[in-house]
Amino acid sequence: MSSTSLELVLITGMSGSGKSVALRALEDAGYFCVDNLPPDLLLAFVDLEQKHAARRVAIAMDVRSATSLSQVPAQLRDLTTRGVAVRPLFLDATTDTLVRRFSETRRRHPLSKPGPEDVDQHRAVTEAIELERELLADLREHAHVIDTSVLRSAQLQDYVKSLLSAPHAHMTLVFESFAFKRGIPVDADYIFDVRMLPNPHYVPELRDLTGLDAPVADYLREHPEVDAMYADVADFLDHWLEPLARNHRSYVTVAIGCTGGQHRSVYLVEKLAEEFGEHWTTLKRHRELANR
């Protein structure tokens, strides 16, 4: 059987970032899933699955395999040359979010060192997380990053499924709106700040609406600076998307941020996704609207 029929999704990322949730989403979508496969077994496992005529396989790896993770990027390149459709995903979150999750679940971080009970647990977990970031930096560099900091489990599962529904042979643009007051998305490749634009929040009848609503869109269209910002972002993307695609990028995340992530950024994401969707595979995410 030709290796071109096999799709391999590799899920890596920070401990506590939701890798198990993402793997369950893929299992629900019909992937054969394996958790915590040692990197030493990756190539042999793929060979075995191809012999069994498997079509879609998902594997999760984490820092528990730290001693052999360094060989994974080369293994993925090898599989790609064999015609395997490799789709690496890296789940990430802010350090504060990860520390809070470990505190809430009372789990030990895999890199935590045994110590006296009176040790500063917050500092110990933070140091373990920062060490984990160093160990996983190369894998992160070669994967599409998903920021799970403010995602609920159901939202993460939906997002993973939508990402993998996009054609693998084409670069996918992900347009994301967000609120600066809730932090910058750690998965963004490009970030545009639109907080200097007129803010519908200060118009009483628009305050509770969003950039998805016609009255807000009409208000923003009345201001030339909004059109100027849109044109600048669109011109930048027009210039650089083709070089990015030639560099074999599978996903590019463009984040548009305003103060509350409700009006201006949402409107611009909708408009950009509509225009670029005519030539590229596009997805939209409204981070703050999903949590309203």
Buried (B, 14 or more C-beta within 10 A) or exposed (E): EEBEBBBBBBBBBBBBBBBBBBBBBBEEBEBBBBBEBEBEBBBEBBEEBBEEEBBBBBBBBBBEBBEBBEBBBEBBEBBEEBEBBBBBBBBBBBBEBBBBBBEEEEEBBEBBEEEEEEEEBEEBBBBBBEBBBEBBEEBBEBBBBBBBBBBEBEBBBBBBBBBBEBEEEEBBBBBBBBBBEBBBBBBBBEBBBBBEBBBBBEBEEBBEBBBBBEEBBEBBEEEEEBEEBBEEBBEEBEEEBEEBBEEEBBBBBBBBBBBBBBBBBBBBBBBBBEBBBEEBBBBBBBBBBBEE
